[in-house]
C-alpha cells in the first residue's frame, strides 16, 4: 500500500483513497474509514524489464503511448467515482488501444446504479474515436453536429450548442454535460454526463 498526504498533512491517503472517518481501535486492530476504493498498484511503479529477462516484441511508440494513457485514465477514473467506466475500458481494451485518441462521455458510478445501467452495455456508443474534443472544442461545434461513435452506424449529436451559459448548457443527445474535461491526458478526454 502507498501512504501519501497533502503538503500540510491535513489529509492522508492510502492507495489513493482519503482517510475520512475516525479510527476504530480495540487495541489489537485499527480500522480506518476511506472515501473511495484503494487502487491497485500503478503499472508505472514497477519496471517489468528489470524483473525478467524475457524479450518482448517491439511495439510502435504510438500504441505504447496509448497503452500508458489508457492505464493512466483507468486509474484516475477508478479513484474518481467512475470505476464502472474504468472496468468497461479494460473490457474494451483490444478495440480502443489501436485508436489515435478518443473522447468519452461518461456517467459516474452513482448514476449507473440509479438507472443508467444501459451505459455499461452501450459504452462504445459513448466513445468518439480518433477525435480529442476538450470543452473548448465542443463549445465551437454548432447544434446538429454529428459525432461518430465506436458503434457502427451510430452517432452522437450536439443537441444544444455550447456557449449558452447556465440557461442553455451544452447537451449531447439531449443529455447535459455536467463535468466537462473531467479527465484528460495526451490521448483521452472524458466528459461527465448528468443522468439521462
MDTraj code that builds the backbone (N, CA, C; nanometers):
import mdtraj as md
import numpy as np

residues = "UNK UNK UNK UNK UNK UNK UNK UNK UNK UNK UNK UNK UNK UNK UNK UNK UNK UNK UNK UNK UNK UNK UNK UNK UNK UNK UNK UNK UNK UNK UNK UNK UNK UNK UNK UNK UNK UNK UNK UNK UNK UNK UNK UNK UNK UNK UNK UNK UNK UNK UNK UNK UNK UNK UNK UNK UNK UNK UNK UNK UNK UNK UNK UNK UNK UNK UNK UNK UNK UNK UNK UNK UNK UNK UNK UNK UNK UNK UNK UNK UNK UNK UNK UNK UNK UNK UNK UNK UNK UNK UNK UNK UNK UNK UNK UNK UNK UNK UNK UNK UNK UNK UNK UNK UNK UNK UNK UNK UNK UNK UNK UNK UNK UNK UNK UNK UNK UNK UNK UNK UNK UNK UNK UNK UNK UNK UNK UNK UNK UNK UNK UNK UNK UNK UNK UNK UNK UNK UNK UNK UNK UNK UNK UNK UNK UNK UNK UNK UNK UNK UNK UNK UNK UNK UNK UNK UNK UNK UNK UNK UNK UNK UNK UNK UNK UNK UNK UNK UNK UNK UNK UNK UNK UNK UNK UNK UNK UNK UNK UNK UNK UNK UNK UNK UNK UNK UNK UNK UNK UNK UNK UNK UNK UNK UNK UNK".split()
xyz = np.array([
    [0.0835, -0.1179, 0.0000],
    [0.0000, 0.0000, 0.0000],
    [0.0877, 0.1239, 0.0000],
    [0.0382, 0.2278, -0.0640],
    [0.1096, 0.3543, -0.0689],
    [0.0388, 0.4539, 0.0220],
    [0.1142, 0.5182, 0.1107],
    [0.0594, 0.6189, 0.2008],
    [0.1124, 0.7540, 0.1566],
    [0.0208, 0.8477, 0.1278],
    [0.0590, 0.9829, 0.0877],
    [-0.0249, 1.0817, 0.1676],
    [0.0147, 1.2093, 0.1611],
    [-0.0625, 1.3120, 0.2304],
    [-0.0514, 1.4423, 0.1543],
    [-0.1378, 1.5378, 0.1898],
    [-0.1284, 1.6711, 0.1331],
    [-0.0055, 1.7394, 0.1918],
    [0.0331, 1.8524, 0.1338],
    [0.1544, 1.9218, 0.1772],
    [0.1506, 1.9568, 0.3260],
    [0.0344, 1.9953, 0.3769],
    [0.0250, 2.0319, 0.5185],
    [-0.0219, 1.9156, 0.6060],
    [-0.0263, 1.7959, 0.5504],
    [-0.0654, 1.6726, 0.6210],
    [-0.2068, 1.6769, 0.6776],
    [-0.2932, 1.7626, 0.6222],
    [-0.4312, 1.7684, 0.6712],
    [-0.5147, 1.6522, 0.6189],
    [-0.4711, 1.5912, 0.5094],
    [-0.5402, 1.4743, 0.4550],
    [-0.4381, 1.3644, 0.4301],
    [-0.4762, 1.2418, 0.4622],
    [-0.3888, 1.1262, 0.4402],
    [-0.4605, 1.0302, 0.3471],
    [-0.3849, 0.9730, 0.2527],
    [-0.4402, 0.8828, 0.1528],
    [-0.3720, 0.7469, 0.1627],
    [-0.4498, 0.6417, 0.1511],
    [-0.3999, 0.5043, 0.1474],
    [-0.4339, 0.4492, 0.0101],
    [-0.3324, 0.4224, -0.0709],
    [-0.3575, 0.3699, -0.2046],
    [-0.4477, 0.4595, -0.2865],
    [-0.4410, 0.5906, -0.2670],
    [-0.5212, 0.6855, -0.3421],
    [-0.6560, 0.7183, -0.2797],
    [-0.6980, 0.6480, -0.1745],
    [-0.8264, 0.6737, -0.1089],
    [-0.8024, 0.7554, 0.0179],
    [-0.8797, 0.8622, 0.0356],
    [-0.8634, 0.9502, 0.1505],
    [-0.9220, 0.8877, 0.2772],
    [-0.8466, 0.8983, 0.3877],
    [-0.8997, 0.8567, 0.5181],
    [-0.9941, 0.9676, 0.5635],
    [-1.1226, 0.9325, 0.5839],
    [-1.2231, 1.0346, 0.6140],
    [-1.2940, 1.0154, 0.7467],
    [-1.2899, 0.8969, 0.8029],
    [-1.3644, 0.8694, 0.9255],
    [-1.2685, 0.8377, 1.0393],
    [-1.3136, 0.8593, 1.1621],
    [-1.2274, 0.8298, 1.2768],
    [-1.1886, 0.6822, 1.2817],
    [-1.0779, 0.6581, 1.3463],
    [-1.0300, 0.5206, 1.3613],
    [-1.1152, 0.4437, 1.4607],
    [-1.1317, 0.3155, 1.4345],
    [-1.1864, 0.2226, 1.5330],
    [-1.0673, 0.1416, 1.5818],
    [-1.0396, 0.1465, 1.7110],
    [-0.9205, 0.0825, 1.7647],
    [-0.9583, 0.0059, 1.8910],
    [-0.9455, -0.1267, 1.8842],
    [-0.9758, -0.2071, 2.0034],
    [-0.8489, -0.2542, 2.0742],
    [-0.7354, -0.1994, 2.0384],
    [-0.6091, -0.2388, 2.0986],
    [-0.5339, -0.3418, 2.0166],
    [-0.6050, -0.4191, 1.9379],
    [-0.5416, -0.5201, 1.8522],
    [-0.5541, -0.4869, 1.7039],
    [-0.6652, -0.4253, 1.6665],
    [-0.6944, -0.3955, 1.5264],
    [-0.7350, -0.2496, 1.5145],
    [-0.6853, -0.1828, 1.4107],
    [-0.7246, -0.0451, 1.3815],
    [-0.7954, -0.0454, 1.2467],
    [-0.9111, 0.0198, 1.2402],
    [-0.9871, 0.0292, 1.1158],
    [-1.0035, 0.1764, 1.0814],
    [-0.9700, 0.2127, 0.9559],
    [-0.9854, 0.3494, 0.9063],
    [-1.1019, 0.3531, 0.8085],
    [-1.1822, 0.4589, 0.8101],
    [-1.2864, 0.4804, 0.7100],
    [-1.2263, 0.5526, 0.5908],
    [-1.2544, 0.5044, 0.4704],
    [-1.1967, 0.5610, 0.3487],
    [-1.3049, 0.6168, 0.2578],
    [-1.2710, 0.7202, 0.1807],
    [-1.3581, 0.7716, 0.0756],
    [-1.3057, 0.7149, -0.0558],
    [-1.3799, 0.6236, -0.1141],
    [-1.3387, 0.5621, -0.2396],
    [-1.2764, 0.4265, -0.2158],
    [-1.2157, 0.3755, -0.3192],
    [-1.1560, 0.2428, -0.3162],
    [-1.0045, 0.2541, -0.3186],
    [-0.9381, 0.1613, -0.2552],
    [-0.7925, 0.1562, -0.2613],
    [-0.7575, 0.1068, -0.4008],
    [-0.6796, 0.1856, -0.4727],
    [-0.6474, 0.1487, -0.6104],
    [-0.5357, 0.0456, -0.6131],
    [-0.5343, -0.0294, -0.7213],
    [-0.4298, -0.1278, -0.7402],
    [-0.2963, -0.0581, -0.7602],
    [-0.1892, -0.1313, -0.7452],
    [-0.0560, -0.0770, -0.7661],
    [-0.0456, -0.0224, -0.9073],
    [0.0028, 0.0980, -0.9201],
    [0.0163, 0.1610, -1.0507],
    [0.1128, 0.0827, -1.1385],
    [0.0806, 0.0672, -1.2673],
    [0.1728, -0.0026, -1.3563],
    [0.3035, 0.0738, -1.3738],
    [0.3033, 0.2023, -1.3367],
    [0.4245, 0.2821, -1.3523],
    [0.5214, 0.2647, -1.2356],
    [0.4794, 0.1946, -1.1305],
    [0.5652, 0.1811, -1.0135],
    [0.6627, 0.0646, -1.0245],
    [0.6446, -0.0191, -1.1231],
    [0.7328, -0.1340, -1.1421],
    [0.7892, -0.1319, -1.2832],
    [0.9078, -0.1796, -1.2974],
    [0.9673, -0.1915, -1.4302],
    [0.9764, -0.3388, -1.4646],
    [0.8931, -0.3832, -1.5553],
    [0.8899, -0.5238, -1.5956],
    [1.0255, -0.5660, -1.6516],
    [1.0910, -0.4769, -1.7275],
    [1.2186, -0.5113, -1.7900],
    [1.3245, -0.5488, -1.6871],
    [1.3189, -0.4911, -1.5675],
    [1.4174, -0.5214, -1.4643],
    [1.3853, -0.6517, -1.3914],
    [1.2600, -0.6981, -1.4017],
    [1.2188, -0.8154, -1.3272],
    [1.2298, -0.9445, -1.4081],
    [1.2491, -0.9356, -1.5361],
    [1.2525, -1.0557, -1.6188],
    [1.3499, -1.0377, -1.7342],
    [1.3996, -1.1480, -1.7841],
    [1.4889, -1.1404, -1.8995],
    [1.4146, -1.1755, -2.0274],
    [1.2831, -1.1925, -2.0179],
    [1.2013, -1.2246, -2.1332],
    [1.2084, -1.1114, -2.2348],
    [1.2352, -1.1455, -2.3579],
    [1.2418, -1.0456, -2.4635],
    [1.1043, -1.0336, -2.5284],
    [1.0477, -0.9148, -2.5237],
    [0.9162, -0.8910, -2.5809],
    [0.9303, -0.8235, -2.7163],
    [0.8369, -0.8480, -2.8084],
    [0.8446, -0.7831, -2.9391],
    [0.8286, -0.6322, -2.9251],
    [0.8928, -0.5597, -3.0143],
    [0.8854, -0.4136, -3.0117],
    [0.7445, -0.3694, -3.0486],
    [0.6927, -0.2730, -2.9770],
    [0.5627, -0.2157, -3.0087],
    [0.5853, -0.0768, -3.0639],
    [0.4927, -0.0324, -3.1453],
    [0.5072, 0.1009, -3.2020],
    [0.4947, 0.2045, -3.0910],
    [0.5671, 0.3165, -3.1030],
    [0.5589, 0.4201, -2.9999],
    [0.4165, 0.4733, -2.9819],
    [0.3382, 0.4795, -3.0900],
    [0.2016, 0.5311, -3.0801],
    [0.1154, 0.4407, -2.9926],
    [0.1219, 0.3087, -3.0144],
    [0.0392, 0.2189, -2.9331],
    [0.0918, 0.2126, -2.7898],
    [0.2219, 0.2270, -2.7713],
    [0.2775, 0.2293, -2.6355],
    [0.2259, 0.3506, -2.5590],
    [0.2196, 0.4648, -2.6269],
    [0.1687, 0.5858, -2.5625],
    [0.0204, 0.5696, -2.5289],
    [-0.0571, 0.5132, -2.6207],
    [-0.1997, 0.4922, -2.5928],
    [-0.2176, 0.3954, -2.4758],
    [-0.1359, 0.2908, -2.4687],
    [-0.1446, 0.1974, -2.3563],
    [-0.1205, 0.2702, -2.2247],
    [-0.0197, 0.3561, -2.2210],
    [0.0100, 0.4321, -2.0986],
    [-0.1033, 0.5282, -2.0643],
    [-0.1589, 0.5958, -2.1656],
    [-0.2665, 0.6916, -2.1410],
    [-0.3947, 0.6207, -2.0955],
    [-0.4221, 0.5019, -2.1504],
    [-0.5373, 0.4240, -2.1045],
    [-0.5187, 0.3794, -1.9597],
    [-0.3993, 0.3331, -1.9263],
    [-0.3711, 0.2918, -1.7881],
    [-0.3882, 0.4100, -1.6933],
    [-0.3355, 0.5255, -1.7317],
    [-0.3495, 0.6472, -1.6515],
    [-0.4972, 0.6822, -1.6328],
    [-0.5730, 0.6808, -1.7415],
    [-0.7150, 0.7161, -1.7344],
    [-0.7924, 0.6181, -1.6469],
    [-0.7652, 0.4889, -1.6614],
    [-0.8388, 0.3893, -1.5828],
    [-0.8117, 0.4051, -1.4331],
    [-0.6890, 0.4335, -1.3961],
    [-0.6556, 0.4544, -1.2547],
    [-0.7275, 0.5779, -1.2015],
    [-0.7210, 0.6871, -1.2760],
    [-0.7836, 0.8116, -1.2315],
    [-0.9361, 0.8015, -1.2287],
    [-0.9943, 0.7315, -1.3257],
    [-1.1395, 0.7124, -1.3264],
    [-1.1842, 0.6276, -1.2080],
    [-1.1095, 0.5222, -1.1809],
    [-1.1452, 0.4314, -1.0713],
    [-1.1449, 0.5056, -0.9374],
    [-1.0485, 0.5924, -0.9153],
    [-1.0407, 0.6644, -0.7880],
    [-1.1297, 0.7882, -0.7856],
    [-1.1852, 0.8258, -0.9008],
    [-1.2672, 0.9465, -0.9082],
    [-1.4167, 0.9224, -0.9176],
    [-1.4618, 0.8006, -0.8887],
    [-1.6051, 0.7744, -0.8908],
    [-1.6581, 0.7233, -1.0233],
    [-1.5681, 0.6838, -1.1125],
    [-1.6070, 0.6313, -1.2436],
    [-1.5478, 0.4917, -1.2632],
    [-1.5567, 0.4079, -1.1605],
    [-1.4941, 0.2756, -1.1674],
    [-1.5625, 0.1841, -1.2685],
    [-1.6920, 0.2022, -1.2941],
    [-1.7608, 0.1211, -1.3950],
    [-1.7058, 0.1542, -1.5334],
    [-1.6825, 0.2819, -1.5610],
    [-1.6216, 0.3198, -1.6889],
    [-1.4811, 0.2621, -1.6988],
    [-1.4034, 0.2688, -1.5910],
    [-1.2679, 0.2122, -1.5927],
    [-1.2726, 0.0636, -1.6258],
    [-1.3672, -0.0076, -1.5677],
    [-1.3835, -0.1501, -1.5968],
    [-1.4248, -0.1718, -1.7421],
    [-1.5164, -0.0903, -1.7919],
    [-1.5605, -0.1025, -1.9313],
    [-1.4447, -0.0773, -2.0278],
    [-1.3590, 0.0198, -1.9967],
    [-1.2427, 0.0465, -2.0820],
    [-1.1478, -0.0724, -2.0818],
    [-1.1348, -0.1356, -1.9678],
    [-1.0485, -0.2542, -1.9607],
    [-1.1060, -0.3680, -2.0450],
    [-1.2375, -0.3849, -2.0409],
    [-1.3022, -0.4893, -2.1203],
    [-1.2900, -0.4598, -2.2698],
    [-1.3050, -0.3338, -2.3080],
    [-1.2984, -0.2941, -2.4496],
    [-1.1556, -0.2619, -2.4943],
    [-1.0587, -0.2857, -2.4088],
    [-0.9187, -0.2504, -2.4344],
    [-0.8696, -0.2915, -2.5734],
    [-0.8899, -0.4161, -2.6181],
    [-0.8388, -0.4541, -2.7508],
    [-0.8959, -0.3688, -2.8640],
    [-1.0170, -0.3180, -2.8466],
    [-1.0800, -0.2367, -2.9502],
    [-1.0351, -0.0911, -2.9461],
    [-0.9947, -0.0422, -2.8302],
    [-0.9634, 0.1007, -2.8189],
    [-0.8146, 0.1320, -2.8141],
    [-0.7310, 0.0332, -2.7864],
    [-0.5872, 0.0605, -2.7751],
    [-0.5269, 0.1016, -2.9093],
    [-0.5911, 0.0652, -3.0184],
    [-0.5385, 0.0987, -3.1513],
    [-0.5829, 0.2361, -3.2002],
    [-0.6712, 0.3037, -3.1268],
    [-0.7172, 0.4363, -3.1674],
    [-0.6051, 0.5385, -3.1507],
    [-0.6107, 0.6445, -3.2306],
    [-0.5135, 0.7534, -3.2158],
    [-0.5416, 0.8331, -3.0888],
    [-0.6687, 0.8590, -3.0622],
    [-0.7137, 0.9280, -2.9416],
    [-0.8642, 0.9097, -2.9316],
    [-0.9261, 0.9610, -2.8250],
    [-1.0706, 0.9423, -2.8097],
    [-1.1290, 1.0433, -2.7127],
    [-1.2579, 1.0695, -2.7324],
    [-1.3378, 1.1490, -2.6402],
    [-1.4453, 1.0568, -2.5849],
    [-1.4642, 1.0597, -2.4527],
    [-1.5610, 0.9706, -2.3882],
    [-1.6619, 1.0544, -2.3102],
    [-1.7900, 1.0220, -2.3276],
    [-1.8973, 1.0829, -2.2499],
    [-1.9397, 0.9795, -2.1460],
    [-1.9270, 1.0149, -2.0171],
    [-1.9357, 0.9144, -1.9105],
    [-2.0390, 0.9475, -1.8040],
    [-2.1026, 0.8424, -1.7537],
    [-2.1853, 0.8510, -1.6334],
    [-2.1012, 0.8050, -1.5153],
    [-2.1176, 0.8702, -1.3997],
    [-2.0439, 0.8248, -1.2818],
    [-2.1116, 0.7006, -1.2234],
    [-2.0451, 0.6373, -1.1300],
    [-2.0949, 0.5119, -1.0729],
    [-2.2339, 0.5270, -1.0118],
    [-2.2579, 0.6355, -0.9391],
    [-2.3885, 0.6517, -0.8742],
    [-2.4999, 0.6658, -0.9772],
    [-2.4745, 0.7318, -1.0886],
    [-2.5760, 0.7444, -1.1941],
    [-2.6053, 0.6092, -1.2577],
    [-2.5033, 0.5284, -1.2756],
    [-2.5234, 0.3957, -1.3344],
    [-2.6085, 0.3101, -1.2420],
    [-2.5839, 0.3184, -1.1120],
    [-2.6602, 0.2383, -1.0167],
    [-2.8001, 0.2937, -0.9911],
    [-2.8284, 0.4144, -1.0420],
    [-2.9618, 0.4736, -1.0257],
    [-3.0337, 0.4840, -1.1596],
    [-3.0185, 0.3849, -1.2433],
    [-3.0985, 0.3809, -1.3649],
    [-3.0218, 0.3952, -1.4947],
    [-2.8918, 0.4088, -1.4913],
    [-2.8155, 0.4226, -1.6142],
    [-2.7455, 0.2947, -1.6547],
    [-2.8028, 0.1802, -1.6200],
    [-2.7356, 0.0520, -1.6446],
    [-2.7114, 0.0246, -1.7921],
    [-2.7884, 0.0838, -1.8809],
    [-2.7667, 0.0641, -2.0245],
    [-2.6306, 0.1196, -2.0664],
    [-2.5756, 0.2127, -1.9882],
    [-2.4454, 0.2713, -2.0211],
    [-2.3367, 0.1647, -2.0301],
    [-2.3376, 0.0701, -1.9382],
    [-2.2351, -0.0344, -1.9365],
    [-2.2419, -0.1160, -2.0648],
    [-2.3622, -0.1508, -2.1052],
    [-2.3815, -0.2302, -2.2269],
    [-2.3424, -0.1509, -2.3515],
    [-2.3726, -0.0216, -2.3520],
    [-2.3520, 0.0608, -2.4712],
    [-2.2331, 0.1557, -2.4598],
    [-2.1308, 0.1193, -2.3854],
    [-2.0188, 0.2116, -2.3644],
    [-1.9544, 0.2536, -2.4967],
    [-1.9534, 0.1659, -2.5962],
    [-1.8934, 0.2020, -2.7254],
    [-1.9690, 0.3167, -2.7923],
    [-2.0973, 0.3299, -2.7620],
    [-2.1764, 0.4403, -2.8161],
    [-2.1287, 0.5738, -2.7595],
    [-2.0699, 0.5729, -2.6416],
    [-2.0264, 0.6950, -2.5737],
    [-1.8817, 0.7330, -2.6030],
    [-1.8151, 0.6592, -2.6917],
    [-1.6758, 0.6873, -2.7262],
    [-1.6691, 0.7420, -2.8679],
    [-1.6105, 0.8614, -2.8820],
    [-1.5874, 0.9212, -3.0136],
    [-1.4437, 0.8871, -3.0514],
    [-1.4247, 0.7992, -3.1515],
    [-1.2898, 0.7524, -3.1839],
    [-1.2087, 0.8542, -3.2642],
    [-1.0784, 0.8527, -3.2405],
    [-0.9822, 0.9328, -3.3166],
    [-1.0183, 1.0805, -3.3204],
    [-1.0720, 1.1294, -3.2110],
    [-1.1130, 1.2694, -3.2019],
    [-1.0984, 1.3136, -3.0562],
    [-1.0088, 1.4071, -3.0311],
    [-0.9827, 1.4562, -2.8958],
    [-1.0539, 1.5903, -2.8800],
    [-1.1709, 1.5899, -2.8154],
    [-1.2542, 1.7093, -2.8040],
    [-1.2624, 1.7561, -2.6593],
    [-1.1829, 1.8561, -2.6252],
    [-1.1947, 1.9175, -2.4931],
    [-1.3134, 2.0137, -2.4967],
    [-1.3466, 2.0738, -2.3831],
    [-1.4633, 2.1611, -2.3748],
    [-1.4589, 2.2732, -2.4787],
    [-1.3445, 2.3375, -2.4954],
    [-1.3374, 2.4482, -2.5918],
    [-1.3689, 2.4001, -2.7330],
    [-1.3294, 2.2780, -2.7656],
    [-1.3594, 2.2227, -2.8974],
    [-1.5083, 2.1916, -2.9104],
    [-1.5675, 2.1345, -2.8051],
    [-1.7109, 2.1036, -2.8077],
    [-1.7944, 2.2306, -2.8196],
    [-1.7551, 2.3340, -2.7464],
    [-1.8314, 2.4595, -2.7495],
    [-1.8287, 2.5254, -2.8863],
    [-1.7275, 2.4953, -2.9660],
    [-1.7181, 2.5526, -3.1006],
    [-1.8071, 2.4798, -3.2014],
    [-1.8601, 2.3645, -3.1645],
    [-1.9441, 2.2874, -3.2563],
    [-2.0862, 2.3435, -3.2579],
    [-2.1439, 2.3624, -3.3765],
    [-2.2828, 2.4091, -3.3830],
    [-2.3807, 2.2968, -3.3486],
    [-2.5022, 2.3350, -3.3123],
    [-2.6071, 2.2360, -3.2872],
    [-2.6273, 2.1527, -3.4132],
    [-2.6632, 2.0282, -3.3949],
    [-2.6868, 1.9293, -3.5016],
    [-2.5576, 1.8683, -3.5558],
    [-2.4430, 1.9037, -3.4980],
    [-2.3180, 1.8387, -3.5381],
    [-2.3243, 1.6928, -3.4957],
    [-2.2902, 1.6046, -3.5895],
    [-2.2923, 1.4614, -3.5601],
    [-2.1496, 1.4131, -3.5381],
    [-2.1308, 1.3384, -3.4302],
    [-2.0002, 1.2831, -3.3953],
    [-2.0068, 1.1316, -3.4097],
    [-1.9056, 1.0703, -3.4696],
    [-1.9077, 0.9243, -3.4842],
    [-1.8899, 0.8571, -3.3481],
    [-1.9359, 0.7341, -3.3375],
    [-1.9121, 0.6556, -3.2167],
    [-1.8456, 0.5248, -3.2568],
    [-1.8041, 0.4467, -3.1587],
    [-1.7436, 0.3166, -3.1882],
    [-1.8463, 0.2133, -3.2340],
    [-1.9745, 0.2434, -3.2184],
    [-2.0776, 0.1530, -3.2697],
    [-2.1006, 0.1834, -3.4175],
    [-2.0947, 0.0833, -3.5012],
    [-2.1162, 0.1067, -3.6444],
    [-2.2527, 0.1713, -3.6696],
    [-2.2542, 0.2681, -3.7550],
    [-2.3740, 0.3414, -3.7994],
    [-2.4465, 0.4167, -3.6875],
    [-2.3837, 0.4359, -3.5731],
    [-2.4430, 0.5141, -3.4638],
    [-2.3620, 0.6419, -3.4445],
    [-2.4308, 0.7527, -3.4220],
    [-2.3625, 0.8801, -3.3997],
    [-2.4180, 0.9481, -3.2751],
    [-2.3383, 1.0384, -3.2231],
    [-2.3807, 1.1270, -3.1150],
    [-2.4097, 1.2623, -3.1788],
    [-2.5064, 1.3350, -3.1270],
    [-2.5443, 1.4626, -3.1863],
    [-2.5373, 1.5734, -3.0820],
    [-2.4789, 1.6860, -3.1213],
    [-2.4797, 1.8047, -3.0363],
    [-2.6210, 1.8612, -3.0464],
    [-2.7014, 1.8449, -2.9421],
    [-2.8403, 1.8909, -2.9469],
    [-2.8565, 2.0334, -2.8955],
    [-2.7692, 2.0765, -2.8061],
    [-2.7652, 2.2160, -2.7627],
    [-2.6200, 2.2586, -2.7683],
    [-2.5915, 2.3575, -2.8519],
    [-2.4531, 2.4021, -2.8693],
    [-2.4023, 2.4680, -2.7420],
    [-2.2709, 2.4710, -2.7273],
    [-2.2091, 2.5314, -2.6102],
    [-2.2153, 2.6823, -2.6152],
    [-2.1775, 2.7443, -2.5068],
    [-2.1745, 2.8892, -2.5008],
    [-2.3063, 2.9506, -2.4577],
    [-2.4075, 2.8692, -2.4252],
    [-2.5379, 2.9206, -2.3852],
    [-2.5463, 2.9580, -2.2386],
    [-2.4411, 2.9311, -2.1638],
    [-2.4400, 2.9639, -2.0216],
    [-2.5298, 2.8731, -1.9403],
    [-2.5634, 2.9160, -1.8183],
    [-2.6413, 2.8319, -1.7275],
    [-2.7847, 2.8117, -1.7738],
    [-2.8373, 2.9033, -1.8540],
    [-2.9749, 2.8895, -1.9016],
    [-2.9867, 2.7914, -2.0173],
    [-2.8778, 2.7696, -2.0877],
    [-2.8798, 2.6777, -2.2017],
    [-2.7463, 2.6042, -2.2104],
    [-2.7210, 2.5125, -2.1151],
    [-2.5923, 2.4417, -2.1151],
    [-2.5835, 2.3403, -2.2289],
    [-2.4611, 2.3065, -2.2645],
    [-2.4365, 2.2144, -2.3747],
    [-2.4930, 2.0764, -2.3453],
    [-2.5506, 2.0165, -2.4507],
    [-2.6072, 1.8823, -2.4389],
    [-2.5678, 1.7989, -2.5600],
    [-2.5413, 1.6723, -2.5329],
    [-2.5139, 1.5733, -2.6366],
    [-2.6283, 1.4721, -2.6296],
    [-2.6982, 1.4521, -2.7414],
    [-2.8162, 1.3636, -2.7430],
    [-2.9131, 1.3998, -2.6299],
    [-2.9322, 1.5288, -2.6084],
    [-3.0231, 1.5847, -2.5080],
    [-2.9778, 1.5608, -2.3638],
    [-2.8584, 1.5094, -2.3426],
    [-2.8077, 1.4836, -2.2075],
    [-2.7064, 1.5923, -2.1717],
    [-2.7241, 1.6515, -2.0558],
    [-2.6395, 1.7601, -2.0073],
    [-2.4979, 1.7120, -1.9786],
    [-2.3984, 1.7883, -2.0245],
    [-2.2593, 1.7635, -1.9858],
    [-2.2385, 1.8376, -1.8543],
    [-2.2352, 1.7627, -1.7432],
    [-2.2276, 1.8271, -1.6113],
    [-2.0845, 1.8486, -1.5638],
    [-1.9895, 1.7681, -1.6127],
    [-1.8493, 1.7810, -1.5711],
    [-1.7594, 1.7780, -1.6939],
    [-1.7506, 1.8908, -1.7661],
    [-1.6645, 1.8923, -1.8848],
    [-1.5172, 1.8790, -1.8459],
    [-1.4407, 1.8181, -1.9340],
    [-1.2964, 1.7980, -1.9113],
    [-1.2701, 1.7336, -1.7748],
    [-1.3530, 1.6386, -1.7394],
    [-1.3402, 1.5664, -1.6129],
    [-1.2018, 1.5039, -1.6000],
    [-1.1537, 1.4501, -1.7090],
    [-1.0217, 1.3876, -1.7139],
    [-0.9677, 1.4079, -1.8539],
    [-0.8417, 1.4434, -1.8630],
    [-0.7792, 1.4463, -1.9947],
    [-0.6304, 1.4218, -1.9814],
    [-0.5766, 1.3600, -2.0849],
    [-0.4330, 1.3404, -2.0973],
    [-0.3989, 1.3562, -2.2452],
    [-0.2868, 1.3080, -2.2885],
    [-0.2447, 1.3291, -2.4272],
    [-0.3336, 1.2606, -2.5301],
    [-0.4066, 1.1573, -2.4914],
    [-0.4841, 1.0781, -2.5873],
    [-0.6330, 1.0658, -2.5561],
    [-0.6736, 1.1022, -2.4350],
    [-0.8112, 1.0755, -2.3916],
    [-0.8699, 1.1977, -2.3211],
    [-0.9959, 1.2294, -2.3544],
    [-1.0724, 1.3306, -2.2814],
    [-1.2010, 1.2638, -2.2352],
    [-1.2372, 1.2847, -2.1086],
    [-1.3622, 1.2306, -2.0542],
    [-1.4462, 1.3473, -2.0040],
    [-1.5729, 1.3504, -2.0483],
    [-1.6700, 1.4494, -2.0020],
    [-1.7774, 1.3764, -1.9223],
    [-1.8085, 1.4257, -1.8030],
    [-1.9115, 1.3641, -1.7201],
    [-2.0502, 1.4088, -1.7614],
    [-2.1425, 1.3138, -1.7711],
    [-2.2807, 1.3415, -1.8103],
    [-2.3733, 1.3386, -1.6895],
    [-2.4825, 1.4136, -1.6989],
    [-2.5893, 1.4037, -1.5999],
    [-2.6683, 1.2772, -1.6295],
    [-2.7438, 1.2311, -1.5336],
    [-2.8269, 1.1124, -1.5532],
    [-2.9304, 1.1422, -1.6608],
    [-2.9380, 1.0572, -1.7654],
    [-3.0339, 1.0838, -1.8747],
    [-3.1776, 1.0693, -1.8287],
])
top = md.Topology()
chain = top.add_chain()
for i, resn in enumerate(residues, 1):
    res = top.add_residue(resn, chain, resSeq=i)
    for name in ("N", "CA", "C"):
        top.add_atom(name, md.element.get_by_symbol(name[0]), res)
traj = md.Trajectory(xyz[None], top)
